[in-house]
Amino acid sequence: MPLVAHNQLPTFDVLRRDGHVVLSLDRAQHQDIRELHIGLLNMMPDAALQATERQFIHLVGSSNPIAQFFVYPFSLPGLNRGEAARAHIAKHYFAFEDLAEKGLDALIITGANVIEPHLVDEPFWEPLIDVVRWAETNVASIFCSCLATHALVKHYYDIDRVHLPQKQWGVYTHRSTAPDHPILRDVNTRFEAPHSRYNDIPRERFEAAGCRVLAESDIGVHLAVSPDGFRVVYFQGHPEYGAISLLKEFKREYNRYVAGEREKLPRIPDNFLTAEGEEIAEALISKLTRDGKANAPQFPEETLLPYCDNTWGDTGKAIVNNWLGLVYQLTNLDRKKQFMEGVDPDDPLQLGNS
C-alpha cells in the first residue's frame, strides 16, 4: 500500500530514500484509489520518538497495495519532552482535536516510558484515555504496542499488569494459538518477535477479561485481541522494531549505567546478537565490571551492527497487513449487500473469512 507524503514529515524522505513507495500529495489526489487514514499516537520518549514514528509508518506502508495511506502522527500533553522533540512535534505532528474532527479509520498507539508505580497516576493517563474513548466509536480498530496494551487492559477491565523481577528484553520464539484468526492469516505458526518490558499481563488475566490470546511463548503472551476479536489488538511485544532497535536500547542503558543514571548494569538482550556479537558484548560487560565506570569503554555500536539479525520483520508486516485489510473492509461496506449475503458487517471475523 503506497504511503502519501501529505506533509513535510522527515520520515517520508527517509522511507523514500530506502526504496519505499511514497506518493506526493498531488499524485495521490489524481489517482482513483481508496484512502485509509491512520492515526499514530506516539508516546515514546524523545530518544526513540522519530525511530518509532518511522518504524510504524514503514509497517503500514509495507502492506499490500489496495489503498493509499495517510498516517497522522500525534502525541499527548503530560509527556516529558525536550526542546528538540517539542519542535519536531510542533512542526510535523497533528493536533488530536483536529484529527477527531476530520475522522480516522484506525488508530495505532505506541508504548511509553513510565515514572509512576501505577499507570493511572501517570501525567499522560487522562489525555490517553480521552483519545481511547473517542476511538471506541470513531475508528474501526485500535492497535496497541507494549505499554499501550497494559494501559488499555487497565482501562477496559481494571486488570493490573505484573512487575517482572528483571527487564524482559530480547528476541523470543512464539507460537500461534489461533492460526484460524484472520489477523494471523498466512503467518507462520511459529515465529520470533522482540520484547522490551518490565511488566507483564499473564494469559489468565487476558482470558479473565474475555480476550483471546493469539500468540505466546515461554515468556508470556505476545498477541491478543479484545472479546469481539478485532476492535482492539494487543501486543505486549514490539512488532514495529527494526533490526537495530534492541541494539540502540542496549547502548542507551549501558550509557545510562556509566553515567550513574541507573543502578544495575544492563544485561545483554536475549537471543538477539549472533554468537560473534554475544562474545563482543560479553567482553564489553566484563571489561566494565573489571575496570569500573571511570574507565568504561565506549559502547561498540558500529562493531556490533553486523551481528544484529532481523528475524521478525516479515511476521510483523504480515500481521499489520492482515489488520489493515480488515480495517479496509470494515470501512468500505455495502451494508445491505453484506446483510443479504448473511455477513454481519459488525463482525470483522466474518469479514476476514469472506
PAVO-228334 format. One record per residue (C-alpha): residue number from 1; x, y, z. Coordinates in steps of 0.1 Angstrom, whole numbers. Example, Ala and Ser with C-alpha at 12.3 -4.5 7.8 and 13.67 -1.06 7.14 Angstrom:
2
    i     c1     c2     c3
    1    123    -45     78
    2    137    -11     71
This chain:
354
    i     c1     c2     c3
    1      0      0      0
    2     17     33    -10
    3     21     59     16
    4     11     95      9
    5     35    123     19
    6      8    147     29
    7     31    169     50
    8     68    176     54
    9     74    149     80
   10    111    139     75
   11    102    102     79
   12     87    103     44
   13    120    113     29
   14    139     86     49
   15    115     59     37
   16    117     72      1
   17    155     70      2
   18    152     35     15
   19    133     25    -16
   20     98     26     -1
   21     69     38    -24
   22     58     72    -11
   23     35     93    -32
   24     34    130    -33
   25      1    146    -23
   26     -6    158    -58
   27      0    124    -74
   28    -22    107    -47
   29    -51    131    -53
   30    -51    123    -91
   31    -54     85    -85
   32    -87     67    -83
   33    -76     46    -52
   34    -93     44    -18
   35    -76     61     11
   36    -72     49     46
   37    -65     75     73
   38    -45     61    103
   39    -37     79    135
   40     -4     72    151
   41     -3     82    188
   42     34     83    195
   43     41     83    233
   44     77     71    231
   45    104     92    248
   46    125    117    229
   47    154     93    221
   48    130     69    203
   49    104     93    191
   50    114     96    154
   51    126     60    152
   52     92     47    164
   53     75     70    140
   54     95     56    111
   55     90     20    122
   56     52     22    124
   57     48     42     92
   58     71     17     74
   59     50    -12     87
   60     18      5     74
   61     33     13     41
   62     46    -23     36
   63     11    -37     33
   64     -5    -48      1
   65    -12    -20    -25
   66    -50    -18    -22
   67    -52     17     -7
   68    -33     49     -2
   69    -23     55     34
   70    -24     88     52
   71     -6     84     85
   72    -11    112    111
   73     13    112    140
   74      3    130    172
   75     13    130    208
   76     -1    138    242
   77      3    165    269
   78     18    152    301
   79     48    135    284
   80     82    149    294
   81     97    164    262
   82    130    182    255
   83    133    212    232
   84    142    192    200
   85    113    168    204
   86     88    196    211
   87    100    214    180
   88     96    182    159
   89     61    176    172
   90     51    212    167
   91     63    212    131
   92     53    178    119
   93     26    163    142
   94    -11    169    142
   95    -34    181    170
   96    -57    153    182
   97    -87    177    183
   98    -82    183    145
   99    -79    146    138
  100   -110    139    158
  101   -130    164    138
  102   -118    152    104
  103   -120    115    114
  104    -97     85    112
  105   -102     49    100
  106    -79     32    126
  107    -56     41    154
  108    -21     29    164
  109     -9     36    200
  110     28     31    208
  111     45     22    241
  112     58     49    265
  113     82     52    294
  114     65     54    328
  115     76     70    361
  116     48     62    385
  117     41     28    401
  118      5     28    389
  119     -4     37    353
  120    -35     57    364
  121    -11     81    381
  122      9     89    350
  123      6    125    338
  124     -5    113    304
  125    -32     89    317
  126    -62    111    313
  127    -53    125    279
  128    -46     89    267
  129    -80     77    279
  130    -97    107    263
  131    -82     95    229
  132    -92     59    236
  133   -128     69    245
  134   -131     88    213
  135   -116     60    192
  136   -141     35    207
  137   -169     48    185
  138   -149     66    157
  139   -124     41    143
  140   -126      5    131
  141    -98     -8    153
  142    -71      2    178
  143    -36    -14    175
  144    -16    -13    207
  145     21    -19    214
  146     37    -27    247
  147     27     -1    273
  148     -4      9    253
  149    -16    -27    258
  150    -12    -25    296
  151    -29      8    297
  152    -60     -2    277
  153    -63    -35    296
  154    -63    -15    328
  155    -88     10    314
  156   -113    -16    300
  157   -110    -44    325
  158    -93    -29    356
  159    -67    -55    352
  160    -32    -46    366
  161      0    -57    350
  162     26    -78    370
  163     60    -63    376
  164     88    -87    365
  165    119    -95    385
  166    141    -81    357
  167    136    -65    323
  168    123    -89    297
  169    141    -79    266
  170    154    -98    236
  171    140   -119    207
  172    118   -149    216
  173    102   -177    197
  174     64   -176    198
  175     37   -200    187
  176      3   -191    172
  177    -25   -204    195
  178    -53   -193    170
  179    -40   -198    134
  180    -76   -196    122
  181    -79   -159    132
  182    -78   -136    102
  183    -51   -114    117
  184    -28   -144    116
  185    -37   -155     80
  186     -6   -167     62
  187     15   -161     92
  188     39   -189    103
  189     26   -208    133
  190     60   -204    149
  191     78   -171    147
  192    101   -148    165
  193     93   -114    180
  194    112    -88    201
  195    101    -77    236
  196    114    -49    259
  197     94    -45    290
  198     95    -46    328
  199     58    -57    332
  200     35    -85    320
  201     -1    -93    317
  202     -4   -131    321
  203    -26   -153    298
  204    -51   -159    326
  205    -57   -122    331
  206    -63   -117    294
  207    -87   -147    293
  208   -105   -135    325
  209   -113   -103    306
  210   -127   -124    277
  211    -98   -116    254
  212    -85   -142    230
  213    -48   -150    231
  214    -34   -154    195
  215      3   -159    201
  216     25   -166    231
  217     59   -180    242
  218     77   -192    273
  219     79   -155    284
  220     42   -149    281
  221     16   -135    257
  222     27   -117    226
  223     -6   -110    208
  224    -42   -110    220
  225    -75    -94    208
  226   -105    -79    225
  227   -135   -102    231
  228   -151    -91    198
  229   -120   -103    180
  230   -108    -72    163
  231   -117    -38    179
  232    -86    -37    200
  233    -54    -56    191
  234    -30    -61    220
  235      7    -66    215
  236     30    -70    246
  237     60    -72    222
  238     72    -48    196
  239     63    -59    160
  240     75    -25    148
  241    111    -28    159
  242    138    -26    133
  243    170    -48    132
  244    189    -24    154
  245    162    -12    178
  246    174    -35    206
  247    210    -25    200
  248    201     11    204
  249    183      3    236
  250    212    -17    249
  251    236     12    241
  252    212     37    258
  253    210     16    290
  254    248      9    290
  255    255     47    288
  256    229     54    315
  257    247     30    338
  258    281     45    331
  259    266     80    338
  260    252     68    371
  261    215     72    359
  262    207     35    366
  263    219     13    394
  264    224    -21    377
  265    245    -29    347
  266    221    -39    319
  267    223    -75    307
  268    227    -83    270
  269    193    -87    253
  270    183   -124    250
  271    187   -142    217
  272    194   -110    197
  273    230   -109    187
  274    248   -137    167
  275    274   -158    186
  276    301   -134    175
  277    281   -104    186
  278    275   -121    220
  279    312   -125    225
  280    319    -88    218
  281    291    -77    241
  282    302   -101    269
  283    338    -88    266
  284    324    -52    269
  285    305    -60    301
  286    334    -79    316
  287    358    -50    310
  288    334    -25    325
  289    329    -48    355
  290    366    -52    360
  291    378    -16    353
  292    348      3    367
  293    327     32    353
  294    356     56    354
  295    374     36    327
  296    343     24    309
  297    349     15    272
  298    328     32    246
  299    298     12    235
  300    309     -6    203
  301    278      1    183
  302    294      1    149
  303    313    -31    157
  304    280    -49    168
  305    259    -37    138
  306    269    -66    115
  307    258    -91    142
  308    222    -79    145
  309    197   -101    126
  310    161    -92    120
  311    141   -125    123
  312    107   -110    130
  313    102    -82    103
  314     82   -103     78
  315     58   -116    106
  316     52    -80    118
  317     44    -69     82
  318     21    -98     76
  319      1    -92    108
  320     -2    -54    101
  321    -12    -62     65
  322    -40    -85     78
  323    -51    -59    103
  324    -53    -32     77
  325    -71    -55     53
  326    -98    -59     79
  327    -99    -22     85
  328   -102    -16     48
  329   -132    -40     46
  330   -149    -26     77
  331   -147     10     65
  332   -160      3     30
  333   -191    -18     35
  334   -222    -20     14
  335   -242    -29     45
  336   -273    -41     25
  337   -252    -64      3
  338   -234    -78     34
  339   -266    -84     53
  340   -281   -101     22
  341   -251   -124     20
  342   -255   -133     56
  343   -224   -115     68
  344   -227    -92     98
  345   -207    -60     89
  346   -201    -55    126
  347   -184    -89    129
  348   -148    -84    115
  349   -141   -121    118
  350   -168   -129     93
  351   -154   -102     70
  352   -120   -117     73
  353   -133   -150     61
  354   -155   -136     33
